[in-house]
């Protein structure tokens, strides 16, 4: 049941995130959204509605970015959960990029993780 709820929020967040420019919010926001996603993984039953939306928005943003980005190819065996984990960890460990766009953060995280130039 919780999965269905998260899927609903993910779809809504994907639609909303596609309506915003890629540079609308910086990578600091990416760290905040990734935390909500981590909370979802730990115990989805304890999330507030706002946290559930943030977690879904984060997944939607990462999925939308990967779907729209044509300059790299990710391994077929990788999943959205893998990408979200990579992006969340990268955003937290690279504070020097927090003033940059979320899109740049996602791109750098995934290219570094999958060793693409």
C-alpha positions as CSV (number, residue, x, y, z in Angstrom):
1,X,0.0,0.0,0.0
2,X,2.8,2.4,0.9
3,X,4.5,1.7,-2.5
4,X,1.3,2.7,-4.3
5,X,1.2,6.0,-2.3
6,X,4.9,6.7,-3.1
7,X,4.3,6.0,-6.8
8,X,1.4,8.4,-6.8
9,X,3.6,11.1,-5.2
10,X,6.4,10.3,-7.5
11,X,4.2,10.8,-10.6
12,X,2.9,14.1,-9.2
13,X,6.4,15.3,-8.3
14,X,7.7,14.3,-11.8
15,X,5.0,16.4,-13.4
16,X,5.8,19.3,-11.1
17,X,9.5,19.0,-11.5
18,X,9.2,19.0,-15.2
19,X,7.4,22.3,-15.0
20,X,10.4,23.9,-13.2
21,X,13.6,24.9,-14.9
22,X,16.6,22.6,-14.1
23,X,18.2,25.6,-12.4
24,X,15.2,26.6,-10.3
25,X,16.7,25.3,-7.1
26,X,20.3,24.7,-6.3
27,X,22.1,21.5,-5.1
28,X,21.5,22.4,-1.5
29,X,17.9,21.6,-2.1
30,X,19.0,18.3,-3.6
31,X,20.5,17.3,-0.2
32,X,17.3,18.2,1.6
33,X,15.2,16.2,-0.8
34,X,17.6,13.2,-0.6
35,X,17.2,13.2,3.2
36,X,13.5,12.8,2.8
37,X,14.1,9.9,0.5
38,X,16.4,8.3,3.0
39,X,13.7,8.7,5.7
40,X,11.3,7.0,3.3
41,X,13.7,4.0,2.9
42,X,14.2,3.7,6.7
43,X,10.5,3.8,7.7
44,X,7.9,5.0,5.2
45,X,5.1,4.8,7.7
46,X,6.6,7.6,9.8
47,X,6.8,10.2,7.0
48,X,4.7,13.3,7.1
49,X,2.8,14.2,3.9
50,X,5.4,16.9,3.2
51,X,8.3,14.4,3.6
52,X,6.6,11.9,1.4
53,X,6.2,14.6,-1.3
54,X,9.9,15.6,-1.0
55,X,11.0,12.0,-1.3
56,X,8.8,11.5,-4.4
57,X,10.0,14.8,-5.8
58,X,13.6,13.7,-5.4
59,X,12.9,10.4,-7.2
60,X,10.9,12.2,-9.9
61,X,13.7,14.7,-10.4
62,X,16.4,12.1,-10.8
63,X,14.3,9.9,-13.1
64,X,13.3,12.9,-15.2
65,X,16.9,14.1,-15.5
66,X,18.1,10.6,-16.5
67,X,15.3,10.3,-19.0
68,X,16.0,13.7,-20.6
69,X,19.8,13.6,-20.5
70,X,21.2,12.2,-23.8
71,X,24.9,12.7,-23.3
72,X,25.5,9.6,-21.3
73,X,24.2,6.0,-21.0
74,X,23.8,4.3,-17.6
75,X,24.3,0.6,-17.2
76,X,21.2,-1.4,-17.9
77,X,21.4,-3.2,-14.5
78,X,21.3,0.1,-12.6
79,X,18.0,1.2,-11.1
80,X,16.3,4.4,-10.1
81,X,17.1,3.5,-6.5
82,X,20.7,3.2,-7.4
83,X,20.7,6.6,-9.1
84,X,18.9,8.2,-6.1
85,X,21.4,6.8,-3.7
86,X,24.4,7.9,-5.8
87,X,23.0,11.5,-6.2
88,X,22.1,11.8,-2.5
89,X,25.5,10.7,-1.3
90,X,27.3,12.9,-3.9
91,X,25.3,16.0,-3.0
92,X,26.1,15.5,0.7
93,X,29.8,14.9,0.2
94,X,30.4,17.8,-2.3
95,X,29.4,21.0,-0.5
96,X,31.5,23.0,-3.0
97,X,28.7,22.3,-5.5
98,X,25.8,23.4,-3.3
99,X,25.5,26.7,-5.1
100,X,25.2,25.0,-8.5
101,X,22.1,23.7,-10.2
102,X,20.5,20.4,-9.2
103,X,21.0,19.3,-12.8
104,X,24.7,19.8,-12.6
105,X,24.8,17.9,-9.3
106,X,22.9,14.9,-10.7
107,X,25.0,14.9,-13.9
108,X,28.3,15.0,-12.0
109,X,27.2,12.3,-9.5
110,X,26.1,9.9,-12.1
111,X,29.0,10.4,-14.5
112,X,31.5,10.1,-11.7
113,X,29.8,6.9,-10.3
114,X,29.7,5.3,-13.7
115,X,33.1,6.7,-14.7
116,X,32.1,8.5,-17.9
117,X,33.7,11.7,-19.2
